[in-house]
């Protein structure tokens, strides 16, 4: 067997060992959100409450036989961070409905989080007598269902934000393989961040419209 091929197999074997030793626990990691600090002049005046029901917060996605990804908590942290960055008043504690400039208020509720993960073999190569190389692709889909409530608890709108752009490609010597936990964890954080940015834009738009309404005397 050529030395170059032996070296490739050795590297692939090492990647399998590292994959088995990965320690990422599947929890939210604020450092993985691709955030940029907004200028104070670009932040919308006002703040919102954020409510996440317990059954949504504990939503977990199973990836492979042992890895559990806490997609509910990741979605909550992405939404909380995005709202804190985009609103001058940030997110109010205790899921309160904070007053806006004209006396109204708002609470954003995460009603549900759905996650799909699919894998397929892109190609494989047999290396006699006992070795092979496989390339796999994983695609992900993350959806976050949210509702905006006014100060009286009445629904303003209900929307679903959906991102199916997550993709990973990796090459390994294993015939049965899943992505490295840290790689797919980063991917899901990026998806959650993009969805949180969409929700932030809609919340900011509603707050701006509410602030333009004449106050009742």
Residue pairs with C-beta under 8 A, 6 or more apart in sequence:
1 127
5 127
8 133
9 127
9 131
9 133
9 173
12 133
12 171
12 172
12 173
13 173
15 170
15 172
16 172
16 173
16 174
16 177
18 180
19 172
19 177
19 178
19 180
22 180
22 181
22 182
24 181
24 182
24 185
26 60
26 67
26 68
26 69
26 70
26 181
26 185
27 70
27 73
27 74
28 70
28 73
28 74
28 76
28 77
28 78
28 189
29 185
29 189
30 77
30 81
32 185
32 186
32 189
32 190
33 77
33 78
33 81
33 189
33 190
33 192
33 193
34 190
34 193
35 81
35 82
35 85
35 193
37 85
38 85
38 86
40 88
43 85
43 86
43 87
43 88
44 86
44 87
44 88
44 204
44 207
44 208
45 87
45 88
45 89
45 101
45 207
45 211
46 87
46 88
46 89
46 98
46 100
46 101
46 207
46 211
47 87
47 88
47 89
47 90
47 91
47 92
47 98
48 83
48 87
48 91
48 92
48 97
48 98
48 106
48 107
48 108
48 203
48 207
49 91
49 92
49 94
49 95
49 96
49 97
49 98
49 105
49 106
49 107
49 108
50 76
50 79
50 80
50 83
50 91
50 92
50 95
50 107
50 108
50 109
50 110
51 95
51 107
51 108
51 109
51 110
52 72
52 76
52 109
52 110
53 109
53 110
53 111
56 72
56 76
56 110
56 111
56 112
56 113
57 72
57 73
57 76
58 70
58 72
58 73
59 70
59 71
59 72
59 75
59 112
59 113
59 115
60 68
60 69
60 70
60 71
60 72
61 68
61 69
61 71
61 115
61 117
62 68
62 69
63 69
63 117
63 178
63 179
63 181
63 184
64 178
67 178
67 181
67 184
69 115
69 181
69 184
69 185
69 188
71 113
71 115
71 142
71 188
71 192
72 110
72 113
74 188
74 189
74 192
75 110
75 113
75 142
75 144
75 192
75 195
75 196
76 110
77 192
78 189
78 192
78 193
78 195
78 196
79 108
79 110
79 144
79 146
79 192
79 196
79 199
80 91
81 193
81 196
82 193
82 196
82 197
82 199
82 200
83 90
83 91
83 108
83 196
83 200
83 203
84 90
84 91
85 200
86 200
86 203
86 204
87 200
87 203
87 204
87 207
89 98
92 98
95 107
96 107
97 105
97 106
97 107
97 149
97 150
97 151
97 153
98 105
98 106
99 105
99 151
100 106
100 207
100 210
100 211
101 211
102 210
102 211
102 213
102 214
102 215
103 151
103 215
103 216
104 150
104 151
104 210
105 150
105 151
106 148
106 149
106 150
106 151
106 156
106 203
106 206
106 207
106 210
107 148
107 149
107 153
108 146
108 147
108 148
108 149
108 199
108 203
109 146
109 147
109 148
109 149
110 144
110 145
110 146
111 145
111 146
111 147
111 158
112 143
112 144
112 145
113 142
113 143
113 144
113 145
114 141
114 142
114 143
114 145
115 140
115 141
115 142
115 143
115 188
116 140
116 141
117 138
117 139
117 140
117 141
117 184
118 138
118 139
118 140
119 136
119 137
119 138
119 139
119 178
119 179
120 136
120 137
121 134
121 135
121 136
122 135
122 136
122 137
122 169
123 134
123 135
124 132
124 133
124 134
124 135
124 175
125 132
125 133
125 134
126 132
127 133
131 173
132 173
132 175
133 171
133 172
133 173
134 171
134 172
134 173
134 174
134 175
134 177
135 169
135 170
135 171
136 169
136 170
136 171
136 172
136 177
136 179
137 167
137 168
137 169
138 166
138 167
138 168
138 169
138 178
138 179
138 184
139 164
139 166
139 167
140 164
140 166
140 167
140 184
140 187
140 188
140 191
141 162
141 163
141 164
141 166
142 162
142 163
142 164
142 166
142 188
142 191
142 192
142 195
143 160
143 161
143 162
143 163
143 195
144 160
144 161
144 192
144 195
144 196
144 199
145 158
145 159
145 160
146 158
146 159
146 160
146 161
146 199
147 155
147 156
147 157
147 158
147 159
148 155
148 156
148 157
148 158
148 202
148 203
148 206
149 155
149 156
150 156
156 206
157 202
157 206
159 199
159 202
161 195
161 198
161 199
162 195
163 191
163 194
163 195
165 191
165 194
166 187
166 188
166 190
166 191
167 187
168 179
168 183
168 184
168 187
170 177
170 179
170 180
170 183
